[in-house]
Amino acid sequence: MSSGQGLEVRRVDTRDLDHARELAEQGARAGETVVVLSGDGLIGVVADVLRDFPGAVLGVLPGGRGNDLARVLGIPKDPIAACAVIARGVPRAMDLGEVTGQAFVGIASVGFDSVANRIANEAPAWLGNLVYAYGALRALASWRPARFEIELDPPGERLSFTAYTVGACNSKTYGGGMRAAPDAMLDDGLLEVVVLETVSKREFLTKLLPRVFKGTHVELPSVHVFRAAAVEISADRPFTMYADGDPIGELPVRVSTVGGAISVLVPIDVAAASSAFSSPHTVTAPTTASDGVAPAPNAEPSNPPAVG
């Protein structure tokens, strides 16, 4: 069918993540632009497929509760404006993170975040974007300190911390706009490894957590930021690592970057100088209707990604 943006659109709603993978592969093999209407969890699944198809292009339409990748890319929340990016946007090369062979687009984290993500994923849908605050508050009530060890660019420097969370960040934000890694870039081939060292629960709640929404927590002495192409993370007790809001592996894990793994459509006015990218981009021409748009793998309302 034709869209109001002058594109030929083939829409298919996904039944589950495996079905989304099938649709993404079909679209990539057909040379179509694969557009995802969802949150970051499903976007990451589709990106994991597209990285195996050189020249494949990913389009992002905000359709989850967090929509952090769309936020970082400058894609509008308004549906019509977002669709205009699919029609007239420009492709930019983007890195992906990888854990246990599976790609993610945003941030992989473990520890306190593991508990908060699990709680958020089980929370009622009517909480909307408040699910992230709800998950954090519930997790804080039962949290006890954990000891983490990280190894940067193995075999490399090893560091140990008693900490709340260790994050391996391909992008800047997660949890619906929390700027966990404000200096992370989508095209530099590096992860921002962020460690939130243990402070009192009172200080975490009143001083550290509020600053995460502005990204100024990285100025605190209890927060450590490292840059590496890969990091190995272990802890003194079992934890599940979450990426883009979904479980992706059990500690110990190795997180690495896949440089320039996919191309993603971004607004033409953001492409030339965006804080999401480390390198400038010379705009030559926007995509056109002849490029074609593949189906938008779309999570069904009964099973939406719980964290953007």
C-alpha positions in Angstrom: 0.0 0.0 0.0 1.1 3.6 -0.4 1.7 5.9 2.5 1.1 9.6 2.9 4.9 10.1 2.5 5.0 8.7 -1.0 6.4 5.3 0.0 5.2 1.8 -0.9 4.7 0.1 2.5 4.2 -3.5 3.4 3.1 -3.8 7.0 3.2 -7.0 9.1 2.5 -7.2 12.8 4.9 -9.5 14.7 3.6 -12.5 16.7 6.8 -12.8 18.7 10.6 -12.1 18.5 11.3 -15.0 16.3 8.7 -13.9 13.9 10.3 -10.4 13.9 13.6 -12.0 13.0 12.0 -13.8 10.1 10.4 -10.6 8.8 13.6 -8.6 9.1 15.5 -11.2 7.2 12.8 -11.3 4.5 12.9 -7.5 4.1 16.7 -7.4 4.0 16.9 -10.1 1.4 14.3 -8.2 -0.7 16.4 -5.0 -0.5 13.7 -3.2 1.5 14.2 -0.7 4.3 13.2 -2.5 7.5 11.2 -0.2 9.8 10.5 -1.1 13.4 7.5 0.4 15.3 8.4 -0.6 18.8 10.7 0.1 21.7 14.4 -0.6 21.9 14.1 -4.3 22.7 12.5 -5.3 19.4 14.7 -2.7 17.6 17.8 -4.5 18.9 16.5 -7.9 17.8 15.9 -6.6 14.3 19.3 -4.9 14.2 20.9 -8.2 15.2 19.5 -9.7 12.0 20.3 -6.8 9.7 24.0 -6.7 10.6 24.4 -9.9 8.6 23.2 -8.1 5.4 25.6 -5.5 4.1 23.8 -2.4 2.9 20.6 -3.1 4.9 19.0 0.0 6.3 17.0 0.2 9.6 14.2 2.7 10.2 13.0 3.5 13.7 9.5 4.6 14.7 8.9 5.2 18.5 6.4 2.7 19.7 7.6 1.6 23.1 7.5 3.1 26.6 11.2 4.3 26.6 12.1 4.9 22.9 15.7 5.7 23.9 17.3 5.1 20.6 14.8 7.2 18.8 15.4 10.0 21.4 19.2 9.9 20.9 18.8 9.9 17.1 16.5 12.9 17.2 13.5 11.0 15.8 10.3 12.9 16.8 7.6 11.3 19.0 4.9 12.6 16.7 4.0 9.7 14.4 3.7 11.8 11.2 7.0 13.6 11.8 8.7 10.2 12.6 7.4 8.7 9.4 8.8 11.7 7.5 12.3 10.6 8.7 11.7 7.2 7.0 10.7 9.0 3.8 13.4 11.7 3.8 16.0 10.8 6.3 19.6 9.9 5.6 21.4 6.7 6.6 24.2 6.8 9.2 26.5 4.0 10.1 25.9 2.9 13.7 27.7 0.5 16.1 26.0 -2.2 18.0 26.9 -3.8 21.3 27.1 -7.6 21.6 26.7 -10.0 24.4 26.8 -13.8 24.0 26.6 -13.4 20.3 23.4 -11.2 20.4 23.4 -7.6 19.4 21.8 -4.6 21.3 21.4 -1.0 20.3 21.6 0.9 23.6 22.9 0.0 27.0 23.7 -3.4 28.6 23.8 -3.2 32.4 24.0 -5.6 35.4 23.6 -5.5 39.2 21.0 -3.1 40.6 19.7 -2.6 37.1 19.1 -6.3 36.8 16.7 -6.2 39.7 15.1 -3.0 38.5 14.6 -4.3 35.0 13.0 -7.5 36.2 10.6 -5.6 38.3 9.8 -3.1 35.5 9.1 -5.9 33.1 6.6 -7.4 35.5 4.9 -4.1 36.3 1.4 -3.3 35.0 1.2 -1.6 31.6 -0.8 1.4 33.0 2.3 2.7 34.7 3.6 3.8 31.3 6.9 5.7 31.5 6.7 5.6 35.3 7.6 2.0 35.2 11.3 2.9 35.3 11.0 4.9 38.6 8.8 2.2 40.0 11.4 -0.5 39.2 14.2 1.5 40.7 12.4 2.2 43.9 11.3 -1.4 44.4 14.8 -2.6 43.6 16.4 -0.2 46.1 14.3 -1.5 49.0 15.8 -5.0 48.8 19.3 -4.2 47.3 22.4 -5.3 49.1 25.9 -4.4 47.9 27.7 -6.6 45.3 31.3 -6.9 44.3 32.1 -6.6 40.6 35.2 -7.1 38.6 35.7 -5.6 35.2 38.5 -6.3 32.7 38.9 -3.6 30.0 39.9 -4.7 26.5 40.8 -8.2 27.6 43.5 -9.1 28.3 43.8 -5.7 29.9 43.3 -3.7 33.1 41.3 -5.3 35.8 39.4 -3.3 38.4 37.2 -4.2 41.3 34.3 -2.2 42.8 31.6 -2.7 45.4 28.9 -1.2 43.3 25.2 -0.8 42.4 25.5 -1.2 38.6 28.0 -1.8 35.8 26.9 -0.6 32.4 28.4 -1.2 29.0 26.9 1.6 26.9 26.8 1.9 23.1 24.3 4.8 23.4 23.6 7.6 25.8 20.3 6.8 27.4 18.1 4.0 28.7 15.0 3.7 30.9 13.0 6.4 29.1 15.6 9.1 29.0 18.1 8.4 31.8 21.4 9.7 30.5 23.5 6.9 31.9 26.4 7.6 29.5 26.2 11.2 28.3 29.4 11.0 26.3 28.7 7.7 24.5 28.8 7.9 20.7 27.0 5.6 18.2 29.9 5.4 15.8 33.2 5.5 17.7 33.7 1.7 18.0 33.9 2.0 21.8 31.7 1.4 24.8 31.3 3.7 27.7 31.8 1.5 30.8 30.0 3.2 33.7 30.3 1.9 37.3 28.0 3.3 40.0 30.1 2.6 43.1 28.2 1.9 46.4 27.0 4.8 48.4 24.2 4.8 51.0 20.7 4.2 49.8 19.8 7.6 50.9 22.5 9.2 48.8 21.7 7.0 45.9 18.0 8.0 46.0 18.5 11.8 46.7 21.8 12.6 45.0 22.8 10.0 42.4 19.6 8.8 40.8 18.2 12.3 40.1 21.4 13.4 38.4 21.2 10.4 36.0 18.3 12.1 34.2 20.7 15.0 33.3 23.8 13.0 32.9 25.6 14.9 35.6 26.0 11.9 37.8 29.3 11.2 36.0 30.8 14.2 37.9 30.3 12.4 41.2 33.3 10.7 42.8 31.3 7.5 43.2 30.8 7.2 39.4 33.6 5.9 37.2 33.6 6.0 33.4 36.0 4.0 31.2 36.1 3.6 27.4 36.9 0.3 25.8 36.0 -1.8 22.7 35.3 -4.7 25.0 34.8 -5.4 28.7 34.4 -8.6 30.7 32.2 -8.4 33.8 31.9 -10.8 36.8 30.5 -10.5 40.3 30.5 -12.2 43.6 26.9 -13.5 43.1 24.7 -14.4 40.1 23.2 -11.6 38.0 21.4 -11.5 34.7 22.6 -8.8 32.4 19.8 -6.8 30.6 20.2 -4.9 27.3 17.6 -2.6 25.8 15.3 -3.7 28.7 15.5 -7.5 28.1 17.7 -10.3 29.5 20.7 -11.0 27.4 23.1 -13.1 29.4 24.3 -14.4 32.8 27.5 -13.2 34.5 30.3 -13.6 33.8 29.9 -12.0 30.4 31.9 -10.3 27.7 30.4 -7.2 26.1 32.0 -5.8 22.9 31.2 -3.4 20.1 30.6 -4.2 16.5 31.7 -1.1 14.6 29.5 0.3 11.9 27.3 -2.8 12.0 24.2 -1.3 10.5 22.9 1.8 8.9 20.0 3.7 10.5 17.8 6.5 9.1 18.1 9.8 10.9 16.5 13.2 10.3 18.3 15.1 7.6 18.8 18.1 9.9 20.4 16.0 12.6 22.7 14.0 10.4 25.2 16.8 9.7 26.0 17.6 13.4 24.4 15.2 15.9 25.6 14.6 19.5 24.8 11.0 18.9 27.7 10.6 16.4 31.4 11.3 16.8 32.1 12.1 13.2 30.5 14.7 10.9 28.3 13.5 8.1 28.0 15.3 4.8 24.5 15.2 3.6 24.2 14.5 -0.2 20.6 13.6 -0.7 17.8 12.2 1.4 16.3 8.8 0.7 13.5 8.7 -1.8 10.2 6.9 -2.2 11.8 4.5 -4.7 13.9 3.0 -1.8 10.9 1.1 -0.6 9.9 0.4 3.0 9.6 -3.1 4.4 7.1 -4.2 7.1 7.3 -2.6 10.5 7.8 -5.5 12.9 5.4 -4.3 15.6 5.1 -5.8 19.1 1.6 -6.8 19.9 0.0 -4.9 22.8 -0.2 -8.0 24.8 3.6 -8.4 24.8 5.2 -4.9 24.6 8.9 -4.3 25.4 8.8 -3.3 29.1 11.8 -1.1 29.0 12.2 1.1 25.9 
